């Protein structure tokens, strides 16, 4: 039973459990930092946090950086309750499974480890014999899809770690992957192409020649694909193979799907939040934050949008009723993450700090 995991007890390492004496901003419940991660058995003091996940039934915040250890903080007490690792090499990529308890990490040397954040036990080690350049968990939660630096793509069972297939796509590294299931996998090699892959037959074919190097992919159930590049953000219909929307990066700072795939939320160049109706191809609502945001997130129920620059602003959709959180970082906010149950969020900053709200 997941409820049996006790996240209220701190980890045994007293250095990791030192309480934070810095006064928190109003509404904040946790601070990690304030400037850089300190040396906590594997963390180097010159590393910023690279990835954040809220899991454990919204009880914990998980942080990784380019080191061999992941830390799990209690969102109730702010103390370290789990220390995952070390010993697997510097973590380059990570993902949290839908159960909220299985953390998948990919170190630099070509191994993938699945940790149980409830027990701290490494459940699986996958020897994949190829360095990972991208990873994702399928939307159905059944498989782990890996992109490799040698241009190949592989799939593994998330429960037992059994190999499900491998395919050579390109000679360039795979930079981004999206997959609803093992039957529908999209990959973006370094050359800017978008490739559809079928593992069972070993076939793959290019469905889009992008005008920009693709850095991340977000695939909706209806076949709409949100593409984020270095200079452009685009919305592509993979079934019809047509471009629905194409924004130059100078005109759009961030984008995400709304409560359904027919709603696209875009932060434009002026810092306004534009809510687009995809089928009608028009803006149906505009919200104006107090400051131009550079980070964006939406709640699981699609009713709340969080944007941030030096402080967090929350807007209730569709009318944009606002709540402004107090500033709490010493530099610009780089990421916003809302928990799956929509009752907590985390922000990370270029100063290396993390705040839970």
N, C-alpha and C positions, 0 to 999 in steps of 0.2 A: 504494500500500500504506500502510495506516495506521501500520504499524510503522516506516515511513520517517521519520515526524515525530520530531524530536529535541527532547524537552521538558527535557533536562538543561542546555541552554545558556540562560543568562539573556538577557533582552531588552537592547537597546542602551542604554536609559535608565538611567544609573548611579544616579539618585536612587531609582528604583523598586526597585533591586536591593540597597539597603543592608541588610546582614544584621541580623537581630534578635538583640540581646544579652541579652534577658530569659530567665531560666531557665525551661524548659518543665516542666510537670507530668509525672509519671511516665506513660509510655505515649503522651504527646502527641508528634506528629512535626512540627507546624507551628503557628506563631502568626501571625495577621494582626491588626494593631492596634498597641498594645493597647487604645486607647480610641476613636479615630476614624480614618477613612481620611484620609491626608494628601494634599496636592496633588500628584498624579501625572498631569500633562498631562490635565486635564479633570475630575479629582475635586476637589470642594471639601472643605475640612477640617471642614465642619459637617454632613457627610452620613454617616448610618449605612448599613451594608450592608443592602440590601433583599432580594436573592435569592442563593442559593447553588446551584451545580450541580457534581457530580463527574463528570468526563468523560475523554476521551482515553485510553480503556482503563484507567480508574482511575489515571491518572498525574497529573492536574491538578485543581485546584479553581478554579472560575470564579465571580467575584463581580461584582454590579452594584449600583448605587445610583441615586438620582435625579440622575444626571449623564450626560455624553455618552460615557463610556468604560467598558468592561468590562475587568477585569484577570484574567489567567490565571496562577495560582501553581503551581509544581511541588510535588507532594506528597512528593518525595524531598529537595529542597534548600530548599524554602520561598521560593525566589526567583521574581520575576516573569519568566515566559518568553514571554508574549504580552501585547500591549496592543491591544485591539480598539477601533477608532475613533481619535480622536474625530470629531465633525463631523456626527452624525446628530440631535442634540438630546437633551434629558434622557430617559433610559430609564425608562419607566414599568412595562413588563411584559417578561418574558423566559421562554423555554423552551428546553430542550436536547433535540434529536432523539434517536431511539433509537440512531443510530450513534455517539453520544457526542462528535461533532466539529462538528455544526452547531448554532450558537447563534442563536436567533431573538429579536430585540429589537424592541420597539415604542416609539419616542420619542413625545413629546407632540404633535407637529405633524401626524400623519397619514401617516407612512411606516413601513414595516416593513423591517428589514435582516436578512439571513441571513449570519452570519460563519462562516468555517471556522477553528476554534481551532487547527488544526494548522499552518496557513500564515499566519493573521492576515488573510487576504484576505476582503473582503466579496463574497460570491458572488452575491447578488441584492439588489436594491432594489425593493420593491413600493410603487408609488404608489397608495394605496388611497382617497385623497380623503375620509377620515373618521377622526376620532380614535379610537384603540383604547382600550377600557375593560376587555377581557378577551381572553385568547388561550389556545389549547391546540393540541397536535398529536394527531391521531387515533391511537388505539391501534395501528392497522395501519401507522402511519408514512408514510402516503401523502399526507396533506393537512394544511394549517394552517388552523384555524378561528379567525376573529376576531369578537369582539363589539365593537360601536361605541357611542359616546356618544349617537348619534342614534337608537338603538334598533334598528339593523339588524344583520344577521349576514352574513358573507361567508366563502367558502372558496377556498383557493389551493393549487395543486400544490406540494409541498414540494421537488421536484427542479427543476422548470422555472419555477415562479412563475406558471403560467397560471391565470387566474381560473376557478373551478369553479362559481360561482353566488353570488347575493346575495338576501337576503330581508329585508323590513321586518317586524319583529316587534312593536315597541312604540314609544312616544314616549320612554320612559325609557331610560337607559343600560343595557346588558347588563353585569351584574356577574360572572357566572360561566358557564362553558361546560364540557360534557363530551361526548366523542364517541368511540365505538369505531371508526367509519368514517364516510365522508361520507353514508352512508345512515341513520345513527343519530346525530342531534345533539340535544342538550338544552341549553337556554339559560334563564338566570334574569335577567329584567329587574329594575330597581330597585323595581318595585311589589310584589315578593314572589311572583310567579307562577313556575311551572315550565312551560316550553313545549317541545313536541316539534316539530322542524322537518324538512321534507323539501325539500331544495334544488331537486331536479329539477322537481317540480310547483309549487314556490312556496308550498306549503301549510304552515300551522302551526296548532297548537291547544294550548290549555292543558290540562295533565294533572294539575295540582295547584295549589290556592290555598294557599300557605304562610301560616302564622301568624307568620312572622318573615322579615325580609329575608335572602335567601340570599346568602352570601359565597363559597362554594366548592362544587364538585360533584366526586364521584369515582364513575365508572361502572364496574361490574364486567361481565365478559363474559356473565354469566347474567342481566343486567338489573337487578341490585340497585344502587341509587343511594344513596351516602352524602352527605347534605346537611348542610352546616355553616352555621348562621345566627348572627346576633348573640346570640341568647338560647337557641337550641335546636340540638341535633344529632339528625338523624333518619335512618332507613333506610327507603327507599321502593322498592317493586317496580313498575317502570315497565310491565312486561307486564300484570300484574294490576291495576295502578293502585290499590294498597292500601298503607297505611302499615304497615310491619312493626314498627318501633320508633320511639319519639319520646321523646327525653331533653331535659328542661329543662337549659339551660346550667349552672344552679347545681348540678345533680346530675351533670354530666359535663364534664370539663375538656378532653378530647381524645378522638378516635376515629380508627380506621383499619381497613381490611380486613386479615385475617390472610393465611395462606398460600393460602387459597382464599376465594371469595366467601361461603361458608357460615360463615366465622369472622369475627367482629367483635371488635376489641380496644378497650375503652373504659377511660379513666381516670376514676374516679368522684369525687364531691365529697370523699371521705375520702382521696383520693390512691392508692387501690388500683387495680391493673390487673385488670379483669374481662374474661375471655375468654368470649364468648357463642357459643353454637351457634344460628345464625339459624333453621334449619329447626325445631329443637325449641323455640326461643324461651326459652332458659334459660342461666344462667351455669354453665359446666362447670369453670372453674378461676379462682382468684383469687391474685394475687401482691401482696405488700405491700412497696413500696420504702421506703427509710429516710426519704425526704423526699417531700412531696407534689409530684409533677412537674407542669410546665406545658408540656412539649413531649414529643412521642411520635413514634417511627419504628419501622418493621419491616423486616428484611432481605428481600432478594428471594426467598430460599428459605423464608421464613416461619418460620425456626427461632430467630431472635433478635429480641427487643424492646429498644429503647433508650428510656429515659425520662430526663428531666433537669430539674433546677431550678437549683441552684448547682453540681452535679456530675452526671456521667453514670453511670447504672446500666444494665448490660446483663443481660438475663435469657434463659436458654435455655428454649425451650418444649418440651414443655408443663409441665414440673415447676417451672420458675422458678429454676433454678440461677443464682446471681448473681455478677457481677463489678462492683466499684465503682471507677470511675476517679477520679483525684485532681482536686480543684477547680482550675480554671485561669482562670476569668473573675473580674472584679471586681464583677459584678452578675448578676442572674438570667439564665439561659439562655432564649432565646426560640424557637430552632429547632434541630432535630436532623435530620441528613440522612445516610442510609447509602448507600454507593456501590453501583452495580448489581451488582458482583461480591462484595459483602458483606465486603470486607477492610479498608475504611476508613470512617470517619464524620467528619462535620464538625458543630461546634456554633457557633452565633452567640449573642451576648449583647446585652442592652440597653445595655451599656457601649460597644458598637460593635466589639468584638473578635470574631475567629473563630479557633477551634482545630481542627486536623486531628488525628485519632486513628487 
